[in-house]
């Protein structure tokens, strides 16, 4: 079983939160569009802003990769 680093778990949780927020935004948008609840339109705006901010955080978290443990071996050291 592979060990998950705290950063990987954090990134995974951010990804799940982003998907959940996008789904909530989609449901809210559909509800507002299909009904006469125009007073909920500011909620859609807030959900959109929150989605954008969470998306930025998620991109930053995913771009900060863990240092790779590469085994660099010069070509001259390779067995032939």
C-alpha positions, 0 to 999 in steps of 0.5 A: 500500500502506498503511503500518502504524504500530507501534501498529497492528501491536502491536494486531494481534499482540495480537489474534492472540495473544488468538485463539490463546489462546482456541483453546488454551483451547477445545481444552484444555477439550474434552480435559479434559472428554472424558477422565479427566484431571482433574489438568489442570483447574488448566491450564484455570483458568490459561488462563482467567486469562491470557485475561482479562488478555490481553483487558484488554491488548488492549482498552487497546491498541485504545482508545488510538487514534492521533491522527486527522489531521482536516482541520477546515474551518469551513462558511464556508470550504466552496466553494459 
